[in-house]
Amino acid sequence: MVKFAYTVKDVNGRTTNDITEAFDKTALVQDLQKRGYFIVYIRELTASEHIPGQKQTKAKRRFTHKKIKLNDLIVFARQLTTMLESGVTLLRSMDVILSQVESEQFYKVLSKVKADVEQGSSLSSALEKHPKVFNQFWISLVEVGEAAGTMPAILDKLAFYLEQQAQFHSTIISAIIYPVILFCVAMGAIMFFALVVGPKFEAIFKTMNVQLPLITIILLTTFRFIKTKFFIILGTLVALFFIIRRYLKTYAGRLQKERILMGFPKLGEVYKLIILERFSSQMAILIDSGVPILYALDITQRLVNNKTCSLIVSDIKEGVRQGKSLIAPMQKSGFFPPMTIQMIMVGEETGELSKMFKHVSRYYQEAVETFMKRFGTIIEPFMLIFMGTVIGIILIAMFLPMFNIAQLSGARGGG
């Protein structure tokens, strides 16, 4: 006899979960059907799994991290794609994925998703209950996959999109992380001199009663102000941080931030390219997956994460709803470069809109990646010069009086 776990529904829609023994799966299916049950799920149990009536010490599940990372979503999409393509049922696939999840929060979310599916919900409906993890982009694609019966293909496209975005973000972060580290080191050096080294030098200079150079006076005065007002300065900075952060969460604040970012000479252009890449890549995968153009624009408007672009997409959506093409509102906005408009125009004319959006997305990805690599190479020497200059000025200001004292001592000794 073989043990099976199963989930069934009766004629009234009530769900029953149980474990039983049978000669094989076919015999169990026939027995349940004779009893008037609708079978939702059947799985053969291994020897190590729970048996009713017996106590079993459940090993505590260990996770490598608590929060949900982008990589957790990529692995989930890839694993589900592979197993569904291999003919594994959705519930069995969820069991396997749950046994390998590394995020504690994601494990809890997927456990709830699996329970909802066992109760008869569709995967898209189960995912929709967790909007902080699975946004409308996920839900829409999964809905299309369920309706068309192409779930593995849709999930494969979704996984590929997430992998591209992860690589894209990694390139940007890699380019800026070293300059940020150098800047933090420079600020740390300033604080160390201000709070520790500066006061000691000041005490030495006072005991020697020596005339200090202007640069030393300015620096010591600055260090004294930082040390005496340290907590006031820190509190002010923290308060400003939270005030600005709260303002940037408002609609007006986000628009103001975007205008400032786009106003920078070169970095503003790159920021705009990142927004265009996000818009193009999302539209490409949505249209390619069979999502209607209006619905795709609606999803992109909500997920593009830029209020300026979101307003433009809203105008494009209204134009399409009235039977117009994408091009007119895009040209009117002045946000989209001529190359993008021309490629999308060709895509509309040839019926290859998703293909053209892919080309546009890839072009912007390569443009941003190229700039960020150059940016990292160019900014490094500037940051080193900045750090060297700051520390050099501090050292000169601190040791210049020492040299003056040594010279005066030498002159007196010679006299």
C-alpha positions as CSV (number, residue, x, y, z in Angstrom):
1,M,0.0,0.0,0.0
2,V,1.1,3.5,-0.8
3,K,0.3,6.7,1.1
4,F,-1.2,9.7,-0.7
5,A,-2.0,13.2,0.3
6,Y,-5.1,14.6,-1.4
7,T,-7.4,17.6,-1.7
8,V,-11.0,17.1,-2.9
9,K,-14.3,19.1,-3.0
10,D,-17.7,17.8,-2.4
11,V,-21.0,18.7,-4.2
12,N,-21.5,21.6,-1.9
13,G,-18.0,23.1,-2.6
14,R,-16.5,22.1,0.7
15,T,-12.8,21.3,0.6
16,T,-11.3,18.3,2.4
17,N,-7.5,17.7,2.9
18,D,-6.5,14.2,4.0
19,I,-3.9,11.5,3.8
20,T,-4.8,7.9,3.0
21,E,-3.5,4.6,1.7
22,A,-4.2,2.9,-1.7
23,F,-2.7,0.4,-4.0
24,D,-1.9,3.1,-6.5
25,K,-2.9,6.5,-7.7
26,T,-5.5,5.2,-10.2
27,A,-7.3,3.2,-7.5
28,L,-7.4,6.2,-5.2
29,V,-8.8,8.4,-8.0
30,Q,-11.6,5.8,-8.8
31,D,-12.5,5.5,-5.1
32,L,-12.8,9.3,-4.6
33,Q,-14.8,9.7,-7.7
34,K,-17.2,6.9,-6.6
35,R,-17.7,8.8,-3.4
36,G,-18.8,11.9,-5.4
37,Y,-15.7,14.0,-4.8
38,F,-14.1,16.4,-7.3
39,I,-10.3,15.9,-7.2
40,V,-8.2,19.0,-6.8
41,Y,-4.8,17.5,-5.9
42,I,-3.2,14.1,-5.3
43,R,0.4,13.5,-4.3
44,E,2.3,10.4,-3.3
45,L,4.0,10.8,0.1
46,T,7.6,9.8,0.8
47,A,8.6,7.7,3.9
48,S,9.8,10.8,5.7
49,E,6.6,12.8,5.4
50,H,3.9,13.2,7.9
51,I,1.6,10.3,8.7
52,P,-1.7,10.9,10.5
53,G,-1.8,9.7,14.1
54,Q,1.9,9.7,14.4
55,K,4.0,12.4,16.1
56,Q,6.8,13.8,14.0
57,T,9.5,16.3,15.0
58,K,9.5,19.0,12.3
59,A,12.9,20.4,11.7
60,K,13.0,24.1,11.9
61,R,13.3,25.6,8.4
62,R,16.4,27.7,7.9
63,F,16.5,30.7,5.5
64,T,19.5,32.6,4.2
65,H,17.7,35.9,4.4
66,K,14.4,37.4,5.7
67,K,13.3,40.0,3.1
68,I,12.2,39.3,-0.5
69,K,14.9,40.1,-3.1
70,L,14.6,40.4,-6.8
71,N,16.6,37.3,-7.2
72,D,14.0,35.4,-5.2
73,L,11.3,36.4,-7.8
74,I,13.7,35.4,-10.7
75,V,14.3,32.0,-9.2
76,F,10.6,31.4,-8.5
77,A,9.7,32.3,-12.1
78,R,12.5,30.2,-13.6
79,Q,11.7,27.1,-11.4
80,L,8.0,27.3,-12.1
81,T,8.7,27.7,-15.8
82,T,10.9,24.6,-15.9
83,M,8.6,22.4,-13.9
84,L,5.4,23.4,-15.8
85,E,7.2,22.8,-19.1
86,S,8.2,19.3,-17.9
87,G,4.5,18.5,-17.2
88,V,4.6,18.8,-13.4
89,T,1.4,20.0,-11.9
90,L,1.1,23.5,-10.5
91,L,0.6,22.3,-6.9
92,R,3.5,19.8,-7.1
93,S,5.7,22.6,-8.6
94,M,4.7,24.9,-5.6
95,D,5.7,22.1,-3.2
96,V,9.2,21.7,-4.8
97,I,9.7,25.5,-4.9
98,L,8.7,25.9,-1.3
99,S,11.3,23.4,-0.2
100,Q,14.0,25.5,-1.8
101,V,12.9,29.1,-1.0
102,E,15.7,31.0,0.7
103,S,13.7,34.0,1.9
104,E,11.6,33.7,5.0
105,Q,9.0,36.3,4.0
106,F,8.8,34.8,0.5
107,Y,8.2,31.3,2.0
108,K,5.2,32.6,3.9
109,V,3.8,34.4,0.8
110,L,4.2,31.3,-1.4
111,S,2.7,29.1,1.3
112,K,-0.5,31.3,1.3
113,V,-0.5,31.3,-2.6
114,K,-0.3,27.5,-2.6
115,A,-3.1,27.2,0.0
116,D,-5.3,29.5,-2.1
117,V,-4.6,27.4,-5.2
118,E,-5.5,24.2,-3.3
119,Q,-8.8,25.9,-2.4
120,G,-9.6,26.3,-6.1
121,S,-8.3,29.8,-6.8
122,S,-6.4,30.5,-10.0
123,L,-2.7,31.3,-9.7
124,S,-3.3,34.9,-10.8
125,S,-6.0,35.4,-8.2
126,A,-3.7,33.9,-5.5
127,L,-0.8,36.1,-6.5
128,E,-3.1,39.2,-6.6
129,K,-3.6,38.9,-2.8
130,H,0.1,39.9,-2.3
131,P,0.5,43.2,-4.3
132,K,3.7,44.2,-2.4
133,V,5.4,41.1,-3.8
134,F,3.6,40.5,-7.1
135,N,2.7,43.8,-8.9
136,Q,0.1,44.2,-11.6
137,F,2.8,43.3,-14.2
138,W,3.0,39.8,-12.8
139,I,-0.8,39.4,-12.4
140,S,-1.5,40.5,-16.0
141,L,1.0,38.2,-17.5
142,V,-0.1,35.2,-15.4
143,E,-3.7,35.9,-16.3
144,V,-2.8,35.9,-20.0
145,G,-0.9,32.6,-19.6
146,E,-3.9,31.0,-17.8
147,A,-6.4,32.2,-20.4
148,A,-4.3,31.2,-23.4
149,G,-2.8,28.0,-21.9
150,T,0.7,29.3,-22.4
151,M,1.8,29.6,-18.8
152,P,5.3,28.2,-19.2
153,A,6.1,30.5,-22.2
154,I,4.7,33.6,-20.3
155,L,6.7,32.8,-17.2
156,D,9.8,32.2,-19.3
157,K,9.4,35.7,-20.8
158,L,8.8,37.1,-17.3
159,A,11.9,35.5,-15.9
160,F,14.0,36.7,-18.8
161,Y,12.7,40.3,-18.2
162,L,13.5,40.1,-14.5
163,E,17.0,38.8,-15.2
164,Q,17.6,41.6,-17.7
165,Q,16.4,44.2,-15.1
166,A,18.6,42.7,-12.4
167,Q,21.6,42.8,-14.7
168,F,20.8,46.4,-15.7
169,H,20.5,47.5,-12.1
170,S,23.7,45.7,-11.2
171,T,25.6,47.6,-13.9
172,I,24.3,51.0,-12.5
173,I,25.1,50.1,-8.9
174,S,28.5,48.8,-9.7
175,A,29.4,52.1,-11.5
176,I,28.4,54.3,-8.5
177,I,29.4,52.2,-5.5
178,Y,33.1,52.9,-5.6
179,P,32.8,56.7,-5.8
180,V,30.2,56.6,-3.0
181,I,32.7,54.6,-0.8
182,L,35.5,57.1,-1.5
183,F,33.1,60.0,-0.6
184,C,32.2,58.3,2.6
185,V,35.8,57.7,3.5
186,A,36.6,61.4,2.9
187,M,33.7,62.4,5.1
188,G,34.8,59.9,7.8
189,A,38.3,61.4,7.7
190,I,36.9,64.9,8.2
191,M,34.8,63.8,11.2
192,F,37.7,61.9,12.7
193,F,39.9,65.0,12.5
194,A,37.1,67.2,13.8
195,L,36.2,65.1,16.8
196,V,39.5,63.5,17.8
197,V,42.6,64.9,16.2
198,G,41.7,68.6,15.9
199,P,41.0,69.2,19.6
200,K,44.3,67.6,20.6
201,F,46.3,69.8,18.2
202,E,44.4,72.8,19.4
203,A,45.4,72.0,23.0
204,I,49.1,71.7,21.9
205,F,49.0,75.0,20.1
206,K,47.5,76.8,23.1
207,T,50.3,75.5,25.4
208,M,53.0,76.7,23.0
209,N,51.3,80.1,22.6
210,V,52.3,80.2,18.9
211,Q,50.8,82.5,16.2
212,L,48.7,80.2,14.0
213,P,48.4,80.5,10.2
214,L,45.0,81.6,8.8
215,I,44.2,78.2,7.3
216,T,44.8,76.5,10.7
217,I,42.6,79.1,12.5
218,I,39.8,78.5,10.0
219,L,40.1,74.7,10.3
220,L,40.2,74.6,14.1
221,T,37.3,77.0,14.3
222,T,35.3,74.7,12.0
223,F,36.3,71.6,14.0
224,R,35.4,73.3,17.2
225,F,32.0,74.2,15.9
226,I,31.4,70.6,14.6
227,K,32.4,69.1,18.0
228,T,30.4,71.5,20.2
229,K,27.3,71.5,18.0
230,F,27.7,67.8,16.8
231,F,24.3,66.6,18.1
232,I,22.5,69.7,16.9
233,I,24.0,69.3,13.4
234,L,23.2,65.6,13.4
235,G,19.6,66.2,14.6
236,T,19.1,68.9,12.0
237,L,20.4,66.7,9.2
238,V,18.2,63.8,10.3
239,A,15.2,66.1,10.6
240,L,15.9,67.5,7.1
241,F,16.3,64.0,5.7
242,F,12.9,62.9,7.0
243,I,11.2,66.2,5.9
244,I,12.6,65.9,2.4
245,R,11.8,62.2,2.3
246,R,8.2,62.9,3.3
247,Y,7.9,65.7,0.7
248,L,9.3,63.5,-2.0
249,K,6.5,60.9,-1.4
250,T,3.9,63.5,-2.3
251,Y,2.8,64.0,-5.9
252,A,4.3,67.5,-6.1
253,G,7.5,66.3,-4.4
254,R,8.1,63.5,-6.9
255,L,7.5,65.8,-9.9
256,Q,9.9,68.4,-8.4
257,K,12.5,65.6,-7.8
258,E,12.2,64.4,-11.4
259,R,12.5,67.9,-12.8
260,I,15.7,68.4,-10.8
261,L,17.2,65.1,-11.8
262,M,16.4,65.7,-15.5
263,G,17.9,69.2,-15.3
264,F,21.5,68.0,-14.7
265,P,23.5,68.4,-17.8
266,K,24.6,64.7,-18.5
267,L,23.2,62.7,-15.6
268,G,19.7,64.1,-16.4
269,E,19.9,62.5,-19.9
270,V,20.9,59.2,-18.4
271,Y,18.1,59.3,-15.9
272,K,15.7,59.9,-18.7
273,L,17.1,57.0,-20.7
274,I,16.6,54.7,-17.7
275,I,12.9,55.8,-17.6
276,L,12.6,55.2,-21.4
277,E,14.2,51.8,-21.1
278,R,11.7,50.8,-18.3
279,F,8.7,52.0,-20.4
280,S,9.9,50.2,-23.5
281,S,10.9,46.9,-21.8
282,Q,7.5,46.7,-20.0
283,M,5.5,47.4,-23.1
284,A,7.6,44.9,-25.1
285,I,6.9,42.0,-22.9
286,L,3.2,42.9,-22.2
287,I,2.4,43.2,-25.9
288,D,4.5,40.2,-26.9
289,S,2.6,38.1,-24.3
290,G,-0.8,39.0,-25.8
291,V,-1.9,41.8,-23.4
292,P,-4.2,44.3,-25.3
293,I,-2.4,47.6,-26.0
294,L,-4.8,49.7,-23.8
295,Y,-4.3,47.3,-20.9
296,A,-0.6,47.3,-21.5
297,L,-0.4,51.1,-21.4
298,D,-2.5,51.1,-18.2
299,I,-0.2,48.7,-16.5
300,T,2.9,50.6,-17.7
301,Q,1.5,53.9,-16.5
302,R,1.2,52.5,-13.0
303,L,4.6,50.7,-12.9
304,V,6.9,53.0,-14.8
305,N,7.8,54.7,-11.5
306,N,8.1,58.2,-12.9
307,K,5.3,60.7,-12.6
308,T,6.4,62.7,-15.6
309,C,6.4,59.7,-17.9
310,S,3.2,58.4,-16.3
311,L,1.3,61.5,-17.3
312,I,2.6,61.2,-20.8
313,V,1.5,57.5,-21.0
314,S,-1.9,58.5,-19.7
315,D,-2.2,60.9,-22.7
316,I,-1.1,58.2,-25.0
317,K,-3.6,55.8,-23.5
318,E,-6.4,58.3,-24.0
319,G,-5.4,58.8,-27.6
320,V,-5.4,55.1,-28.3
321,R,-8.8,54.8,-26.6
322,Q,-10.1,57.3,-29.2
323,G,-8.7,55.3,-32.0
324,K,-5.5,57.3,-32.6
325,S,-2.0,55.9,-33.0
326,L,0.7,56.0,-30.3
327,I,2.8,58.5,-32.2
328,A,0.9,61.8,-32.0
329,P,0.9,62.1,-28.2
330,M,4.4,60.8,-28.0
331,Q,5.6,63.5,-30.4
332,K,3.6,66.2,-28.6
333,S,5.1,65.3,-25.2
334,G,8.7,66.1,-26.3
335,F,9.8,63.3,-23.9
336,F,10.5,60.7,-26.5
337,P,13.6,61.0,-28.8
338,P,12.9,61.0,-32.6
339,M,14.5,57.6,-33.0
340,T,12.1,56.0,-30.5
341,I,9.1,57.6,-32.2
342,Q,10.3,56.5,-35.7
343,M,10.8,52.9,-34.6
344,I,7.4,52.7,-32.9
345,M,5.8,54.2,-36.0
346,V,7.4,51.4,-38.1
347,G,6.2,48.9,-35.5
348,E,2.6,50.1,-35.8
349,E,2.8,50.1,-39.6
350,T,4.2,46.6,-39.8
351,G,2.4,45.0,-36.9
352,E,5.7,44.3,-35.1
353,L,5.2,46.7,-32.2
354,S,6.5,44.4,-29.5
355,K,9.6,43.7,-31.6
356,M,10.3,47.4,-32.0
357,F,9.8,48.1,-28.3
358,K,12.4,45.3,-27.6
359,H,14.9,47.0,-30.0
360,V,14.3,50.4,-28.3
361,S,14.6,48.9,-24.8
362,R,17.9,47.1,-25.7
363,Y,19.3,50.3,-27.3
364,Y,18.6,52.3,-24.1
365,Q,20.0,49.5,-21.9
366,E,23.3,49.5,-23.9
367,A,23.4,53.3,-23.9
368,V,23.0,53.5,-20.1
369,E,25.4,50.6,-19.4
370,T,28.1,52.2,-21.7
371,F,27.7,55.6,-19.9
372,M,27.8,54.1,-16.4
373,K,31.0,52.2,-17.2
374,R,32.6,55.4,-18.5
375,F,31.2,57.3,-15.6
376,G,32.8,54.9,-13.1
377,T,36.2,55.2,-14.9
378,I,36.1,59.0,-15.1
379,I,34.7,59.7,-11.6
380,E,37.3,57.5,-9.8
381,P,40.3,59.9,-10.3
382,F,38.1,62.9,-9.5
383,M,37.0,61.3,-6.2
384,L,40.6,60.4,-5.4
385,I,41.7,64.0,-6.0
386,F,38.8,65.3,-3.9
387,M,39.7,62.9,-1.0
388,G,43.4,63.7,-1.3
389,T,42.7,67.4,-1.4
390,V,40.5,67.4,1.7
391,I,42.9,65.2,3.7
392,G,45.9,67.2,2.4
393,I,44.4,70.5,3.5
394,I,43.7,69.1,6.9
395,L,47.2,67.8,7.3
396,I,48.9,71.0,6.1
397,A,46.7,73.1,8.5
398,M,47.6,70.9,11.4
399,F,51.3,70.5,10.8
400,L,52.2,74.0,9.4
401,P,52.3,75.5,12.9
402,M,54.7,72.7,13.9
403,F,57.1,73.6,11.1
404,N,56.9,77.2,12.2
405,I,57.7,76.3,15.8
406,A,60.7,74.1,14.6
407,Q,62.0,77.0,12.5
408,L,61.7,79.5,15.4
409,S,63.4,77.0,17.8
410,G,66.3,76.6,15.2
411,A,66.7,80.3,14.8
412,R,66.9,80.9,18.6
413,G,69.4,78.0,19.0
414,G,71.6,79.5,16.3
415,G,71.4,83.0,17.8
